[in-house]
Amino acid sequence: MYQRGTRACGDPTWVCDRPAAWHPYILAENRRMGLILVDMHATHERITYERLKQARDGSGITRQPLLVPISLAVSSREAAIAAEQSEELASLGVLIEATGLSQSCVARCPLR
């Protein structure tokens, strides 16, 4: 259930190798920090965020069209803000189109 490993810095680490949906944490131990409890969901979110940052700084974020675009009911103020920030949103991989005065549509999102 637990494996002994070695980090790049040479610090020995013990890691639980059988995380499951009902135990979404990884328990690790090292000399410098002691026991470390890592939330796998938060780790996944951080990895996704870092990949998006690298893609944005590099060749750009690849977008994928949604099979069924998501319709959003928005206020006129929110629609104006989305239109004003459309270039910034596009650089993040999100394409929002105004479909009416109080309606917007998410047509594309970042490809994972």
VMD Tcl script that builds the backbone (N, CA, C; Angstrom):
set m [mol new atoms 336]
animate dup $m
set s [atomselect $m all]
$s set {name element resname resid chain x y z} {
  {N N MET 1 A 0.816 -1.193 0.000}
  {CA C MET 1 A 0.000 0.000 0.000}
  {C C MET 1 A 0.862 1.260 0.000}
  {N N TYR 2 A 1.945 1.252 0.722}
  {CA C TYR 2 A 2.837 2.408 0.739}
  {C C TYR 2 A 4.125 2.049 0.003}
  {N N GLN 3 A 4.641 2.993 -0.735}
  {CA C GLN 3 A 5.878 2.782 -1.467}
  {C C GLN 3 A 6.926 3.758 -0.971}
  {N N ARG 4 A 8.144 3.304 -0.983}
  {CA C ARG 4 A 9.246 4.194 -0.653}
  {C C ARG 4 A 9.823 4.702 -1.964}
  {N N GLY 5 A 10.010 5.992 -2.050}
  {CA C GLY 5 A 10.556 6.595 -3.264}
  {C C GLY 5 A 11.626 7.590 -2.902}
  {N N THR 6 A 12.230 8.161 -3.914}
  {CA C THR 6 A 13.245 9.178 -3.696}
  {C C THR 6 A 12.959 10.350 -4.608}
  {N N ARG 7 A 12.965 11.529 -4.057}
  {CA C ARG 7 A 12.764 12.735 -4.850}
  {C C ARG 7 A 14.045 13.103 -5.568}
  {N N ALA 8 A 13.935 14.051 -6.477}
  {CA C ALA 8 A 15.108 14.513 -7.231}
  {C C ALA 8 A 16.188 15.061 -6.301}
  {N N CYS 9 A 15.783 15.619 -5.152}
  {CA C CYS 9 A 16.754 16.178 -4.213}
  {C C CYS 9 A 17.395 15.098 -3.349}
  {N N GLY 10 A 16.981 13.825 -3.534}
  {CA C GLY 10 A 17.554 12.734 -2.763}
  {C C GLY 10 A 16.852 12.483 -1.449}
  {N N ASP 11 A 15.824 13.253 -1.125}
  {CA C ASP 11 A 15.079 13.103 0.119}
  {C C ASP 11 A 14.141 11.897 0.003}
  {N N PRO 12 A 14.254 10.901 0.889}
  {CA C PRO 12 A 13.354 9.751 0.792}
  {C C PRO 12 A 11.914 10.157 1.090}
  {N N THR 13 A 10.992 9.554 0.393}
  {CA C THR 13 A 9.582 9.884 0.527}
  {C C THR 13 A 8.770 8.609 0.607}
  {N N TRP 14 A 7.774 8.585 1.479}
  {CA C TRP 14 A 6.810 7.490 1.519}
  {C C TRP 14 A 5.503 8.020 0.964}
  {N N VAL 15 A 4.915 7.283 0.040}
  {CA C VAL 15 A 3.680 7.733 -0.594}
  {C C VAL 15 A 2.672 6.596 -0.596}
  {N N CYS 16 A 1.417 6.923 -0.247}
  {CA C CYS 16 A 0.335 5.957 -0.354}
  {C C CYS 16 A 0.021 5.792 -1.835}
  {N N ASP 17 A 0.102 4.570 -2.353}
  {CA C ASP 17 A -0.060 4.361 -3.784}
  {C C ASP 17 A -1.466 3.924 -4.183}
  {N N ARG 18 A -2.435 3.936 -3.272}
  {CA C ARG 18 A -3.781 3.507 -3.607}
  {C C ARG 18 A -4.836 4.550 -3.225}
  {N N PRO 19 A -4.732 5.745 -3.759}
  {CA C PRO 19 A -5.792 6.710 -3.479}
  {C C PRO 19 A -7.074 6.255 -4.181}
  {N N ALA 20 A -8.208 6.617 -3.626}
  {CA C ALA 20 A -9.488 6.230 -4.215}
  {C C ALA 20 A -10.444 7.407 -4.130}
  {N N ALA 21 A -11.590 7.262 -4.767}
  {CA C ALA 21 A -12.573 8.351 -4.799}
  {C C ALA 21 A -13.014 8.729 -3.390}
  {N N TRP 22 A -13.098 7.792 -2.490}
  {CA C TRP 22 A -13.541 8.097 -1.128}
  {C C TRP 22 A -12.385 8.525 -0.229}
  {N N HIS 23 A -11.163 8.442 -0.722}
  {CA C HIS 23 A -9.981 8.934 -0.023}
  {C C HIS 23 A -9.192 9.814 -0.991}
  {N N PRO 24 A -9.676 11.037 -1.265}
  {CA C PRO 24 A -9.031 11.853 -2.303}
  {C C PRO 24 A -7.778 12.585 -1.817}
  {N N TYR 25 A -7.001 11.934 -0.967}
  {CA C TYR 25 A -5.790 12.554 -0.447}
  {C C TYR 25 A -4.609 11.617 -0.647}
  {N N ILE 26 A -3.440 12.193 -0.768}
  {CA C ILE 26 A -2.200 11.426 -0.821}
  {C C ILE 26 A -1.439 11.756 0.457}
  {N N LEU 27 A -0.993 10.735 1.154}
  {CA C LEU 27 A -0.221 10.914 2.371}
  {C C LEU 27 A 1.238 10.626 2.050}
  {N N ALA 28 A 2.085 11.601 2.265}
  {CA C ALA 28 A 3.509 11.454 1.964}
  {C C ALA 28 A 4.318 11.883 3.177}
  {N N GLU 29 A 5.542 11.397 3.259}
  {CA C GLU 29 A 6.422 11.734 4.370}
  {C C GLU 29 A 7.810 12.026 3.813}
  {N N ASN 30 A 8.437 13.076 4.335}
  {CA C ASN 30 A 9.837 13.334 4.000}
  {C C ASN 30 A 10.529 13.928 5.219}
  {N N ARG 31 A 11.836 13.988 5.168}
  {CA C ARG 31 A 12.611 14.448 6.332}
  {C C ARG 31 A 12.395 15.915 6.649}
  {N N ARG 32 A 12.281 16.734 5.617}
  {CA C ARG 32 A 12.211 18.176 5.820}
  {C C ARG 32 A 10.847 18.619 6.336}
  {N N MET 33 A 9.767 18.082 5.775}
  {CA C MET 33 A 8.420 18.553 6.108}
  {C C MET 33 A 7.659 17.601 7.043}
  {N N GLY 34 A 8.121 16.383 7.207}
  {CA C GLY 34 A 7.383 15.406 7.997}
  {C C GLY 34 A 6.256 14.818 7.161}
  {N N LEU 35 A 5.089 14.615 7.758}
  {CA C LEU 35 A 3.936 14.093 7.016}
  {C C LEU 35 A 3.281 15.205 6.211}
  {N N ILE 36 A 2.906 14.877 4.988}
  {CA C ILE 36 A 2.251 15.831 4.098}
  {C C ILE 36 A 0.956 15.205 3.613}
  {N N LEU 37 A -0.143 15.916 3.764}
  {CA C LEU 37 A -1.438 15.480 3.264}
  {C C LEU 37 A -1.761 16.331 2.044}
  {N N VAL 38 A -1.898 15.697 0.881}
  {CA C VAL 38 A -2.098 16.411 -0.378}
  {C C VAL 38 A -3.496 16.114 -0.908}
  {N N ASP 39 A -4.258 17.150 -1.174}
  {CA C ASP 39 A -5.594 17.012 -1.756}
  {C C ASP 39 A -5.428 16.806 -3.261}
  {N N MET 40 A -5.852 15.633 -3.772}
  {CA C MET 40 A -5.648 15.322 -5.190}
  {C C MET 40 A -6.431 16.265 -6.099}
  {N N HIS 41 A -7.627 16.691 -5.695}
  {CA C HIS 41 A -8.416 17.600 -6.535}
  {C C HIS 41 A -7.711 18.947 -6.667}
  {N N ALA 42 A -7.234 19.475 -5.558}
  {CA C ALA 42 A -6.522 20.754 -5.598}
  {C C ALA 42 A -5.243 20.632 -6.419}
  {N N THR 43 A -4.572 19.496 -6.317}
  {CA C THR 43 A -3.358 19.274 -7.098}
  {C C THR 43 A -3.681 19.242 -8.585}
  {N N HIS 44 A -4.758 18.572 -8.954}
  {CA C HIS 44 A -5.177 18.520 -10.359}
  {C C HIS 44 A -5.506 19.916 -10.875}
  {N N GLU 45 A -6.208 20.707 -10.080}
  {CA C GLU 45 A -6.546 22.076 -10.481}
  {C C GLU 45 A -5.283 22.910 -10.686}
  {N N ARG 46 A -4.311 22.738 -9.811}
  {CA C ARG 46 A -3.069 23.499 -9.929}
  {C C ARG 46 A -2.287 23.101 -11.181}
  {N N ILE 47 A -2.243 21.802 -11.478}
  {CA C ILE 47 A -1.553 21.326 -12.682}
  {C C ILE 47 A -2.232 21.877 -13.928}
  {N N THR 48 A -3.566 21.854 -13.960}
  {CA C THR 48 A -4.314 22.395 -15.095}
  {C C THR 48 A -4.042 23.881 -15.252}
  {N N TYR 49 A -4.031 24.620 -14.153}
  {CA C TYR 49 A -3.750 26.055 -14.175}
  {C C TYR 49 A -2.352 26.325 -14.728}
  {N N GLU 50 A -1.356 25.580 -14.262}
  {CA C GLU 50 A 0.015 25.778 -14.723}
  {C C GLU 50 A 0.143 25.463 -16.211}
  {N N ARG 51 A -0.547 24.432 -16.692}
  {CA C ARG 51 A -0.519 24.102 -18.125}
  {C C ARG 51 A -1.151 25.213 -18.953}
  {N N LEU 52 A -2.256 25.772 -18.473}
  {CA C LEU 52 A -2.893 26.873 -19.188}
  {C C LEU 52 A -1.978 28.100 -19.229}
  {N N LYS 53 A -1.298 28.387 -18.120}
  {CA C LYS 53 A -0.358 29.512 -18.095}
  {C C LYS 53 A 0.768 29.304 -19.099}
  {N N GLN 54 A 1.322 28.096 -19.148}
  {CA C GLN 54 A 2.406 27.809 -20.086}
  {C C GLN 54 A 1.923 27.931 -21.526}
  {N N ALA 55 A 0.729 27.408 -21.808}
  {CA C ALA 55 A 0.176 27.492 -23.167}
  {C C ALA 55 A -0.078 28.939 -23.550}
  {N N ARG 56 A -0.603 29.717 -22.620}
  {CA C ARG 56 A -0.882 31.131 -22.900}
  {C C ARG 56 A 0.404 31.894 -23.194}
  {N N ASP 57 A 1.446 31.625 -22.429}
  {CA C ASP 57 A 2.721 32.306 -22.629}
  {C C ASP 57 A 3.461 31.787 -23.858}
  {N N GLY 58 A 3.133 30.570 -24.284}
  {CA C GLY 58 A 3.812 29.969 -25.437}
  {C C GLY 58 A 3.034 30.202 -26.719}
  {N N SER 59 A 2.523 29.130 -27.263}
  {CA C SER 59 A 1.858 29.182 -28.571}
  {C C SER 59 A 0.392 29.588 -28.490}
  {N N GLY 60 A -0.140 29.752 -27.310}
  {CA C GLY 60 A -1.548 30.121 -27.146}
  {C C GLY 60 A -2.376 28.917 -26.717}
  {N N ILE 61 A -3.497 29.189 -26.116}
  {CA C ILE 61 A -4.378 28.135 -25.618}
  {C C ILE 61 A -5.249 27.637 -26.758}
  {N N THR 62 A -5.264 26.334 -26.943}
  {CA C THR 62 A -6.089 25.722 -27.973}
  {C C THR 62 A -7.530 25.661 -27.481}
  {N N ARG 63 A -8.451 26.118 -28.326}
  {CA C ARG 63 A -9.867 26.114 -27.958}
  {C C ARG 63 A -10.592 24.999 -28.694}
  {N N GLN 64 A -11.642 24.512 -28.064}
  {CA C GLN 64 A -12.496 23.521 -28.707}
  {C C GLN 64 A -13.924 24.038 -28.734}
  {N N PRO 65 A -14.626 23.850 -29.843}
  {CA C PRO 65 A -16.021 24.271 -29.873}
  {C C PRO 65 A -16.867 23.325 -29.022}
  {N N LEU 66 A -17.854 23.873 -28.361}
  {CA C LEU 66 A -18.762 23.046 -27.580}
  {C C LEU 66 A -19.811 22.449 -28.512}
  {N N LEU 67 A -20.139 21.195 -28.309}
  {CA C LEU 67 A -21.148 20.540 -29.121}
  {C C LEU 67 A -22.486 21.252 -28.962}
  {N N VAL 68 A -22.824 21.570 -27.724}
  {CA C VAL 68 A -24.022 22.345 -27.417}
  {C C VAL 68 A -23.560 23.577 -26.646}
  {N N PRO 69 A -23.559 24.752 -27.279}
  {CA C PRO 69 A -23.129 25.961 -26.571}
  {C C PRO 69 A -23.965 26.212 -25.316}
  {N N ILE 70 A -23.336 26.817 -24.327}
  {CA C ILE 70 A -23.993 27.082 -23.050}
  {C C ILE 70 A -24.596 28.484 -23.096}
  {N N SER 71 A -25.907 28.574 -22.924}
  {CA C SER 71 A -26.585 29.868 -22.905}
  {C C SER 71 A -26.594 30.410 -21.487}
  {N N LEU 72 A -26.322 31.701 -21.370}
  {CA C LEU 72 A -26.296 32.366 -20.072}
  {C C LEU 72 A -27.227 33.565 -20.092}
  {N N ALA 73 A -28.053 33.686 -19.075}
  {CA C ALA 73 A -28.864 34.885 -18.898}
  {C C ALA 73 A -27.994 35.895 -18.149}
  {N N VAL 74 A -27.769 37.051 -18.754}
  {CA C VAL 74 A -26.891 38.056 -18.154}
  {C C VAL 74 A -27.591 39.406 -18.137}
  {N N SER 75 A -27.124 40.265 -17.264}
  {CA C SER 75 A -27.634 41.633 -17.245}
  {C C SER 75 A -26.941 42.417 -18.360}
  {N N SER 76 A -27.468 43.581 -18.670}
  {CA C SER 76 A -26.842 44.395 -19.709}
  {C C SER 76 A -25.435 44.819 -19.284}
  {N N ARG 77 A -25.219 45.035 -17.995}
  {CA C ARG 77 A -23.896 45.387 -17.478}
  {C C ARG 77 A -22.922 44.229 -17.672}
  {N N GLU 78 A -23.362 43.007 -17.353}
  {CA C GLU 78 A -22.505 41.833 -17.529}
  {C C GLU 78 A -22.182 41.590 -19.000}
  {N N ALA 79 A -23.172 41.805 -19.874}
  {CA C ALA 79 A -22.945 41.646 -21.314}
  {C C ALA 79 A -21.918 42.661 -21.808}
  {N N ALA 80 A -21.996 43.886 -21.300}
  {CA C ALA 80 A -21.036 44.919 -21.696}
  {C C ALA 80 A -19.628 44.575 -21.214}
  {N N ILE 81 A -19.511 44.051 -20.003}
  {CA C ILE 81 A -18.210 43.659 -19.468}
  {C C ILE 81 A -17.636 42.510 -20.289}
  {N N ALA 82 A -18.459 41.524 -20.645}
  {CA C ALA 82 A -17.990 40.392 -21.462}
  {C C ALA 82 A -17.515 40.873 -22.824}
  {N N ALA 83 A -18.239 41.807 -23.427}
  {CA C ALA 83 A -17.839 42.349 -24.723}
  {C C ALA 83 A -16.535 43.132 -24.593}
  {N N GLU 84 A -16.409 43.893 -23.516}
  {CA C GLU 84 A -15.209 44.693 -23.278}
  {C C GLU 84 A -13.978 43.813 -23.040}
  {N N GLN 85 A -14.191 42.694 -22.382}
  {CA C GLN 85 A -13.087 41.787 -22.030}
  {C C GLN 85 A -12.955 40.603 -22.997}
  {N N SER 86 A -13.585 40.692 -24.170}
  {CA C SER 86 A -13.610 39.548 -25.089}
  {C C SER 86 A -12.214 39.108 -25.526}
  {N N GLU 87 A -11.294 40.047 -25.750}
  {CA C GLU 87 A -9.932 39.669 -26.151}
  {C C GLU 87 A -9.204 38.927 -25.029}
  {N N GLU 88 A -9.364 39.411 -23.809}
  {CA C GLU 88 A -8.742 38.740 -22.655}
  {C C GLU 88 A -9.322 37.341 -22.481}
  {N N LEU 89 A -10.646 37.218 -22.584}
  {CA C LEU 89 A -11.288 35.906 -22.469}
  {C C LEU 89 A -10.826 34.975 -23.583}
  {N N ALA 90 A -10.686 35.502 -24.802}
  {CA C ALA 90 A -10.213 34.686 -25.925}
  {C C ALA 90 A -8.794 34.195 -25.683}
  {N N SER 91 A -7.947 35.035 -25.070}
  {CA C SER 91 A -6.576 34.602 -24.775}
  {C C SER 91 A -6.557 33.497 -23.731}
  {N N LEU 92 A -7.614 33.400 -22.938}
  {CA C LEU 92 A -7.746 32.334 -21.943}
  {C C LEU 92 A -8.438 31.103 -22.513}
  {N N GLY 93 A -8.834 31.177 -23.790}
  {CA C GLY 93 A -9.454 30.028 -24.444}
  {C C GLY 93 A -10.965 30.008 -24.392}
  {N N VAL 94 A -11.594 31.100 -23.963}
  {CA C VAL 94 A -13.054 31.151 -23.819}
  {C C VAL 94 A -13.620 32.113 -24.854}
  {N N LEU 95 A -14.596 31.645 -25.605}
  {CA C LEU 95 A -15.274 32.496 -26.584}
  {C C LEU 95 A -16.720 32.671 -26.141}
  {N N ILE 96 A -17.089 33.907 -25.788}
  {CA C ILE 96 A -18.449 34.233 -25.379}
  {C C ILE 96 A -19.040 35.155 -26.432}
  {N N GLU 97 A -20.200 34.772 -26.950}
  {CA C GLU 97 A -20.872 35.560 -27.973}
  {C C GLU 97 A -22.166 36.120 -27.407}
  {N N ALA 98 A -22.451 37.376 -27.700}
  {CA C ALA 98 A -23.726 37.978 -27.297}
  {C C ALA 98 A -24.795 37.492 -28.267}
  {N N THR 99 A -25.880 36.947 -27.731}
  {CA C THR 99 A -26.969 36.460 -28.579}
  {C C THR 99 A -28.236 37.276 -28.380}
  {N N GLY 100 A -28.153 38.311 -27.590}
  {CA C GLY 100 A -29.280 39.191 -27.314}
  {C C GLY 100 A -28.872 40.202 -26.265}
  {N N LEU 101 A -29.823 41.058 -25.884}
  {CA C LEU 101 A -29.511 42.076 -24.877}
  {C C LEU 101 A -29.226 41.468 -23.518}
  {N N SER 102 A -29.926 40.406 -23.178}
  {CA C SER 102 A -29.741 39.788 -21.866}
  {C C SER 102 A -29.375 38.309 -21.997}
  {N N GLN 103 A -28.747 37.953 -23.095}
  {CA C GLN 103 A -28.390 36.554 -23.341}
  {C C GLN 103 A -26.994 36.488 -23.956}
  {N N SER 104 A -26.155 35.609 -23.422}
  {CA C SER 104 A -24.837 35.351 -23.986}
  {C C SER 104 A -24.674 33.854 -24.139}
  {N N CYS 105 A -23.698 33.474 -24.928}
  {CA C CYS 105 A -23.495 32.071 -25.238}
  {C C CYS 105 A -22.001 31.747 -25.178}
  {N N VAL 106 A -21.641 30.718 -24.417}
  {CA C VAL 106 A -20.265 30.246 -24.391}
  {C C VAL 106 A -20.143 29.241 -25.528}
  {N N ALA 107 A -19.354 29.572 -26.558}
  {CA C ALA 107 A -19.269 28.745 -27.748}
  {C C ALA 107 A -18.004 27.897 -27.793}
  {N N ARG 108 A -16.938 28.339 -27.137}
  {CA C ARG 108 A -15.667 27.594 -27.112}
  {C C ARG 108 A -15.055 27.669 -25.719}
  {N N CYS 109 A -14.298 26.629 -25.377}
  {CA C CYS 109 A -13.604 26.599 -24.098}
  {C C CYS 109 A -12.217 25.990 -24.309}
  {N N PRO 110 A -11.323 26.110 -23.344}
  {CA C PRO 110 A -9.968 25.577 -23.514}
  {C C PRO 110 A -9.987 24.058 -23.698}
  {N N LEU 111 A -9.123 23.592 -24.583}
  {CA C LEU 111 A -8.954 22.154 -24.795}
  {C C LEU 111 A -8.026 21.648 -23.721}
  {N N ARG 112 A -8.383 20.562 -23.065}
  {CA C ARG 112 A -7.557 20.030 -21.980}
  {C C ARG 112 A -6.367 19.310 -22.500}
}
mol reanalyze $m
mol bondsrecalc $m
mol representation Tube
mol addrep $m
